[in-house]
Amino acid sequence: MVEKKPFEGVKVLDFTWVGVGPLTMNNLAYYGATVVKIENPATPDITRTNPPFKDNKPGLERSAYFAWSNPAKKYDITLNLSHPEGVALVKRLVAWADVVADSFRGGIMEDRWGLSYEELKKIKHDIIVFHTCTYGQTGPFAKSPGTGNTLTSLAGFNNVASWPDRPPSPLNGPYTDFIAPLFGSLALIAALDYRDRTGKGQELDQSQLEAGINFLAPLILDYTVNQRELTPNGNHLPYAAPHGAYRCRGDDRWCAIGVFSDEEWKGFCRVMGDPEWTKNPKFSTVVGRVENADELDRRVEAWTINFTAEQVMAMMQAAGVAAGVVSNAQDQAEDPQIKHYRFFRDVDHLEMGKISFCHGPGLKLSEIDWEVGTPPLLGQDNEYVYTQILGLSDEEFSQFIEKGVI
């Protein structure tokens, strides 16, 4: 193992909150970056107030949601930016930082606090400023707030996640929150590399909407080329059948199966024992199977219901057919492959005790491991950051507390 982590020495001033921003900053912190998370004590990161809570007891330090989105090592400080001296303190921290990140709607940093990229460059010429929000920093909707839940709808996911006879089906969660950090992390790494090579910083403006739309690019391409709108079609695909989630033996147990080619169809039929109905000519081609997908679904489920989801998956995969258990939380927590890569890591939280994390960087480097931290308590690192990193005297630190700045 190498001793130095990839981002060791990189200093981040982190104004992000909720999902995308913290998840993006995690990827730097996992591998050595020093991240200072700034929260307003009057309006802290709202995930602190979101359930589930440890032992179902609400509290700012008991949210599993906040713990999940902030598992990397971060310093947490409180700062009142509505106080003029709060902005002055931020500017002193900018002089220390390499990266300033925020996830506010367009214009907040500039219009409310005068912390535009141009102003921050005056403090540190090679500063990297990273914005991530619903629409980006400019344009007709830039100042409109939003969350991952609404973005999932705006990006078009809800429009296709349904059935022909039903209205759009909202996905259960902020789907785009898991897409945007991938783009943001890559952009930050590129910006850091560019700064190391040229000595120049830059401003990164991420629209989470645009990041999400990337995952529906084929649908947009179909529209721009053919003026064809994809209508909700459940689990059906125009080029695969059977294709869906099929009920298996047990309480609410399912297995997803996808048959894409004639060769896979032959393997699929062999697994089921080559029942007579599979020999019907209407099922002999992909086109025919797609046209008769509803009937196929009924016949397939009449077979899968006799086996556990794990049995169906194993039999289909052995025959070269794509299949996977529709996992629940227990399946994921006990998955031996996930355990092998140490995806879940336990830490001792100061308020909640021993808790397990399940949001690592999603990759494994050969020379160095990623480092899990402990979700920080609100303002727990005030004294260290303000006196040791920023260099305030004990007297100055106390005065800022008395004034309500810290």
N, C-alpha and C positions, 0 to 999 in steps of 0.2 A: 504494500500500500504506500502511495506517496503521502508525504506529510502535508503539503499545501493543497488546499481545496481550490477548485477552479475560480471561484469568485472571492477568495480571501483578499481583503484589502479594499473591496468595493463597498462604499458607504451609501446607504439609501435612506432618504427622508420620506416617510411613507404616510401620505394623507388618505390612502384608500380605505374603503370599508365594504362591508357586506360580502360579496362573493368574488367577482372577477379580479378586482385589485389585489386583495389579500392572497388569492390563489396564485396570481402572477408573481407577487413578491416572494412567496414561498419558494419558488423555483430558484431564486437567487440565494435565499437564506439557507436552503437545504445544503448548498455547496459553498458556504463560507462567507457570504455577504453579511455585513453588519447592517441590520434593518432597524430603524427607529420608527415605531408606529405612533402617530400623533392622534389623540382623541380629545374631543371637547367634553369635559366632565358633565356639562349640561345635556349634551346630545351625543353620547358615546356610540360606538359602532352598534347599529340597531340589531345585529345578530345576537348581541348579549341579552336582548330581551325576547328572543325567539325560542320556542320549545324545539326539541324536547329538553327538559331540565333534569339534572341529576336527582334521582329519587322523587321526581315530579314536584320539586320545590323550586319555584321561580327565584331568580336572583341574577344580578349582573355577572357573577362569577360561576354560574351553574348551568350555562347554556352549552349543550353538546354541539349546537349549530356553530357557535363562535369557536369552540375548541376545534371542531372539524376544519374550519376555514383558516385557522391560525396555528397549525401544529409545528411549524418551523420556529427556530429560535429567533425571537424578536424582542427588542426593548420597547416598553410601552410607557409613553409619557402623556400627561394631560396638559392642555394649553388652551386658553381662552383667546381665540383670534378676534373676537369682537372688541377686545381691549387693545388700544393702540400699541401698548408695549408688548402685546402678544405677537403682533406682526413683526416688531423689531427683533424679538427673540428668534422668530422663524428665519429672518434674514441672516442672523448669526449662524444658525444651523445650516443654512444653505451653503455658507462658506466652507463648512466641514464636509458637505455631502458631494457625492459623485452623481447621484440620481435623485431627482425629486419626482415623486409619483402621486397622482391623485385620481379619484374616480367620481368627481363631481360633474354635474351637467355643464355644458359649455358656458364659459365666461365667469364661473364662480371665482376661480383663483385670481383672475385679472380684475373683474369688476368689483368684487366684494373686498378683496384684501390687497389689491395692487401687486399681486405676485405673478405677473405675466412672464412669459419666457424672456422677453426683452429686458425686463427688470432684473430677473434672476441672472441673466448673462452679465449684467453690470457687476454683480457680486462675485460671480465665478464664471470666467469666460468659456470654460469647456463643460459647463453643466449639461447634463442630459435630463430633459423634462419629458415625463411620460404621462399622457392623459388617456384614460379609458372611460367611456361613458356611452349612453344609449346611441346617440347619433353622431358624435364627434364634436369638435369645438366650433365649427362654422356651418353655415347653411341655414335654411328657413326653420328647421326644427331643433337646432343645436341647444337652445336653452330649455327644451322640454325634458323633464325628468323621466325616468323609467326604471324598471327592474327586469331581471331575467325572465320573469313570468310573462310580462307584457312583450318583451323582445321576442320570446319564443313564438308568440302569435304574429308579431310584426314581420318576422323573418319568413313566415309561411309554414312553419312546422305544423301548427294546429289545423291548417287548411287541408293537409294531406293525411293527418293522423285520425282517420275516422272511417266510417262505412258509407256506402252510397245512400242508404236510407236514413242517415242520422246527421245531425248538425256537426260542425267541427268539434273535435274532442281535445280539449286542452291537455297537454302533456303534464304529468304530475311532477312539476318542478321547473326550475329555471334552466332549461336545456342549454341555452346559449352561454350560461355561466361556465360550462365545461368546455366550450369551444374557444371563446375569446382568449383565455389565458395562454393557450397554445401559441396563438399569433403574437400576443403581447410579449411573452417570454422570448420568443425568437427575435422580435424586433429589438428588445433590450440588449440581448447578447450581441446582435449585429452592431448596435450603437456603441456598446462598450469596446468592441473590437475596432470600430472605426476611430473612436477617440484615441485608443492606444496607438494606432498607426499614424494618425494625422494631428493629434492634439486638439481636435475640434469636437465640441458637443453638438447636440441637435435637439429639436422638439419632435416628439412622437405623438401623433394624434390618432388614437384608435377608436373607430366606430364599432361598437359591439354588434350593431345590426349588420354591418357589412361582413363581419367575421362569421356571423351565423348564416347569412345567405350563401356563403361559400359551400356549405354542406348541402345545399339544394341546387347546386350549379347545373346538373343535368336537366332538371325541370325548367330552369330559366332558359337554358339552351334550346330545349324543345319548343318553348314558346317563341323565342326570338327567330328560330328557323322555320317553324311550322305553324306558328300562331295557335298552338294547341295547349289548352289548359289541362293539367292533371286533375282529375276529379277523385275524391276520396274513394278508395277501393278496398278498405280493410287490410287484410294481410296478403291479398292477391297481387301478383306481379304479371305483367304482360308477356314475360319470357320464362316463367317457371311455374310448375304445378306438379304435385302438391307443394304448397308454400304457405305455412302458417304455424300456429301453436295448437297442439292437439292434447286433449285431456288424457291423463294417464291414471294409473291406479293410485289411490291415496287421496288425501284431503287437499283439494286445490293444487294438484300437481300437474305440470304441463311439460311438453317437450316441443321445441321448435324444429321443424324439418323443412328443408328446401331441396327440390329436385329440379336441376337446371338442364340436364341433357338426357338423351335417349339411353346412354350408357349408365347414367345414374339411375334412371327409371328401372333398368333391368336389375341392378343391384337392390334397389328398393323393393321390387317385387319378390326377389329371392328371399329377402329377410322375412317377408310376410308369408312365405311358403307358396308363392306363385298361385294365389287363389284364382278361380276361374274368371272372375269379373275383370281381372287385369289384362286378359287376352282380348277384350273387346276392342275392335279396330279404332274406336273413337279415342282410345287412350294410347295409341301407338306412336303418336308424334307430340312434340311440345305444343304445337298449335291446338291439337285436339284436346290435350289435357288442360290447357288454359281455358278453352271454351267450355269445358265441363268441370271446372274447378270446384264448384259447389258440391257436386256429386262426389268428387274425389275426397273432399274434406270429410264428408259424412262417412265414407267407407274407411278412410284412414283412421278416423277416431274410433270407429267400431273395433279396430284392431289394437290401437295404442292403449285403450282403456284397460286392457288385460295385463299390462305390464307397468312397472314403475318407470318414471321419467328417466332414471339412470340406466335402466335396462334398454329402453328404446334408443337412447343416445348411443350406448355402447354398440348395439347391434347395427345401427345405421352407419356409424362412423367406420366400423369394421368392413362394411360393404362399399365404402367410398362415398357415402351420402352425407351431406352437411346436416348435422343435428346437434342440438344442445339443450340441456335442461334449462327451463325458465326458472332461474335461481331466485330464491328469497333471501332475506338477510342472514338467516341461519346457514344456508348453503354457502354463502360467501365467506362468512366468519369461519367455517370449518373446512373450506376448500384447501386440500393439501398443496396444490400448486401455489396458491396465494401465500400460504404459510412458508413454503420453501423460499420465496423471495422476500420474506420478512416484511410483507406489505403492512401488516398490523404490528404496531409497536406500542408498548405500554410505557406510560410515564406517571410520575406522582404529581398530581395537580394540588396546588396549595389549598384549594377550597373543596374540590370534588374527590380528592384522594386518587387512587389508581384508576386511570382511564386508558382506553385503547384508541389509537389513531388509525384511520384507514384512508389517508389521502397523501401518499408519498408522491414523488416526482414521476412515477410511472415508467421509469427506466433504471437500468443498473449499469453503472460504470465499472470497468474492469479494474481500475487502479484505485478507486476511492469510493467509500460508501457515503450515502447521504445522511445528514444528521437531523434527528428529530429534536424539537425543543419542548417547552412546556407552554401551553397557551397563557399569555401574560394576563395578570390581573390589571385592572384599570389603574394606570398611573404608577405601577409598582416600581418603575425604574426612574422616577423623577429625579431623585437625588443623584443617582449615578450619572445620568445623561447630562443634567444641567451643571453639575459641579465638576465631573471628571472629563466628559467629552467637550462640553461647551466652555468650561473653565470659570463658571460663576463662583464667587466666594460664598461661603456659608451665609454671610450677612446678606448678600444680594439674593441668594436663593430664598431666604426667609422673607425678604421684603416682597418678592414677586408672589409668594404665597399669600401674604397679608393683603396685597392689592387685588387678589383674585385673578392674577394673570396665569398662575400655575395652579 
